[in-house]
Amino acid sequence: MPESGHKHVVLVDDAVVGFFVIDTANYGFCSKGALGLRAFFIDSRHQGKGYGKFSVAALKPYLQQAYSQNSKIYLTVNCKNLSAY
Ligand SMILES: CC(C)(COP(=O)(O)OP(=O)(O)OC[C@H]1O[C@@H](n2cnc3c(N)ncnc32)[C@H](O)[C@@H]1OP(=O)(O)O)[C@@H](O)C(=O)NCCC(=O)NCCS
């Protein structure tokens, strides 16, 4: 992962249940200065428990604080990936 990829974990009661990367590199199809949400995974043993949805909801206040210079974030999703979509 290049330096632009900032690794994060999703914790529940101090146990890691998932991870994701906040990518500060700029891609051609994104607005200038936008972030990328990449490699977003919830451990298969913990999927379907609401952790994915909770993580995404928690991202907004976290990003506003930790990445206050960036006002947009992009996530690419395969439209056949129903749970992610
Ligand atoms: C996609 C992923 C992050 C979702 O996390 P999760 O914790 O399992 O999802 P949640 O339990 O928070 O469920 C979120 C919503 O998706 C729905 N959902 C979950 N699994 C689903 C499935 N297999 N098919 C359809 N909908 C599904 C839930 O019903 C819920 O919807 P609701 O709020 O309307 O009830 C997780 O499945 C995952 O890590 N998948 C493998 C990696 C991946 O595809 N990452 C995304 C790349 S863009």
The ligand as an SDF file (V2000), in Angstrom:
LIG
                    3D

 48 50  0  0  0  0  0  0  0  0999 V2000
  -19.8890   -5.2900    2.5070 C   0  0  0  0  0  0  0  0  0  0  0  0
  -19.6160   -5.4760    3.9960 C   0  0  0  0  0  0  0  0  0  0  0  0
  -18.5630   -4.4630    4.4440 C   0  0  0  0  0  0  0  0  0  0  0  0
  -20.9280   -5.2160    4.7690 C   0  0  0  0  0  0  0  0  0  0  0  0
  -20.6600   -5.3030    6.1580 O   0  0  0  0  0  0  0  0  0  0  0  0
  -21.6880   -6.0270    7.1600 P   0  0  0  0  0  0  0  0  0  0  0  0
  -21.2560   -5.7280    8.5450 O   0  0  0  0  0  0  0  0  0  0  0  0
  -21.8010   -7.4580    6.7820 O   0  0  0  0  0  0  0  0  0  0  0  0
  -23.0680   -5.2930    6.8040 O   0  0  0  0  0  0  0  0  0  0  0  0
  -24.2300   -4.8580    7.8120 P   0  0  0  0  0  0  0  0  0  0  0  0
  -24.5410   -6.0110    8.7270 O   0  0  0  0  0  0  0  0  0  0  0  0
  -23.8890   -3.5620    8.4390 O   0  0  0  0  0  0  0  0  0  0  0  0
  -25.4510   -4.6880    6.8070 O   0  0  0  0  0  0  0  0  0  0  0  0
  -25.6140   -3.4780    6.0700 C   0  0  0  0  0  0  0  0  0  0  0  0
  -26.8090   -3.6050    5.1650 C   0  0  0  0  0  0  0  0  0  0  0  0
  -26.5220   -4.5460    4.1080 O   0  0  0  0  0  0  0  0  0  0  0  0
  -27.5120   -5.5630    4.0830 C   0  0  0  0  0  0  0  0  0  0  0  0
  -26.8320   -6.8100    3.7140 N   0  0  0  0  0  0  0  0  0  0  0  0
  -25.8520   -7.4290    4.4140 C   0  0  0  0  0  0  0  0  0  0  0  0
  -25.4470   -8.5450    3.7540 N   0  0  0  0  0  0  0  0  0  0  0  0
  -26.2230   -8.6060    2.6300 C   0  0  0  0  0  0  0  0  0  0  0  0
  -26.2870   -9.5180    1.5200 C   0  0  0  0  0  0  0  0  0  0  0  0
  -25.4850  -10.5970    1.4600 N   0  0  0  0  0  0  0  0  0  0  0  0
  -27.1680   -9.2560    0.5300 N   0  0  0  0  0  0  0  0  0  0  0  0
  -27.9740   -8.1620    0.5950 C   0  0  0  0  0  0  0  0  0  0  0  0
  -27.9510   -7.2580    1.6000 N   0  0  0  0  0  0  0  0  0  0  0  0
  -27.0850   -7.4910    2.6030 C   0  0  0  0  0  0  0  0  0  0  0  0
  -28.0590   -5.6030    5.4840 C   0  0  0  0  0  0  0  0  0  0  0  0
  -29.3650   -6.1430    5.5080 O   0  0  0  0  0  0  0  0  0  0  0  0
  -28.0540   -4.1380    5.8540 C   0  0  0  0  0  0  0  0  0  0  0  0
  -29.1340   -3.4670    5.2590 O   0  0  0  0  0  0  0  0  0  0  0  0
  -30.2630   -2.7450    6.1310 P   0  0  0  0  0  0  0  0  0  0  0  0
  -29.5570   -1.7350    6.9690 O   0  0  0  0  0  0  0  0  0  0  0  0
  -31.1690   -2.1410    5.1300 O   0  0  0  0  0  0  0  0  0  0  0  0
  -30.8500   -3.8130    6.9580 O   0  0  0  0  0  0  0  0  0  0  0  0
  -19.1610   -6.9270    4.3160 C   0  0  0  0  0  0  0  0  0  0  0  0
  -20.1210   -7.8410    3.8470 O   0  0  0  0  0  0  0  0  0  0  0  0
  -17.8190   -7.2940    3.7020 C   0  0  0  0  0  0  0  0  0  0  0  0
  -16.7650   -7.0540    4.3040 O   0  0  0  0  0  0  0  0  0  0  0  0
  -17.8330   -7.9180    2.5070 N   0  0  0  0  0  0  0  0  0  0  0  0
  -16.6160   -8.4040    1.8650 C   0  0  0  0  0  0  0  0  0  0  0  0
  -15.7340   -7.2670    1.3570 C   0  0  0  0  0  0  0  0  0  0  0  0
  -16.4670   -6.2720    0.5070 C   0  0  0  0  0  0  0  0  0  0  0  0
  -17.2500   -6.6270   -0.3690 O   0  0  0  0  0  0  0  0  0  0  0  0
  -16.1900   -4.9880    0.8110 N   0  0  0  0  0  0  0  0  0  0  0  0
  -16.7910   -3.8690    0.1270 C   0  0  0  0  0  0  0  0  0  0  0  0
  -16.0240   -3.4800   -1.0980 C   0  0  0  0  0  0  0  0  0  0  0  0
  -16.7250   -2.0400   -1.8360 S   0  0  0  0  0  0  0  0  0  0  0  0
  1  2  1  0
  2  3  1  0
  2  4  1  0
  2 36  1  0
  4  5  1  0
  5  6  1  0
  6  7  2  0
  6  8  1  0
  6  9  1  0
  9 10  1  0
 10 11  2  0
 10 12  1  0
 10 13  1  0
 13 14  1  0
 14 15  1  0
 15 16  1  0
 15 30  1  0
 16 17  1  0
 17 18  1  0
 17 28  1  0
 18 19  1  0
 18 27  1  0
 19 20  2  0
 20 21  1  0
 21 22  1  0
 21 27  2  0
 22 23  1  0
 22 24  2  0
 24 25  1  0
 25 26  2  0
 26 27  1  0
 28 29  1  0
 28 30  1  0
 30 31  1  0
 31 32  1  0
 32 33  2  0
 32 34  1  0
 32 35  1  0
 36 37  1  0
 36 38  1  0
 38 39  2  0
 38 40  1  0
 40 41  1  0
 41 42  1  0
 42 43  1  0
 43 44  2  0
 43 45  1  0
 45 46  1  0
 46 47  1  0
 47 48  1  0
M  END
$$$$
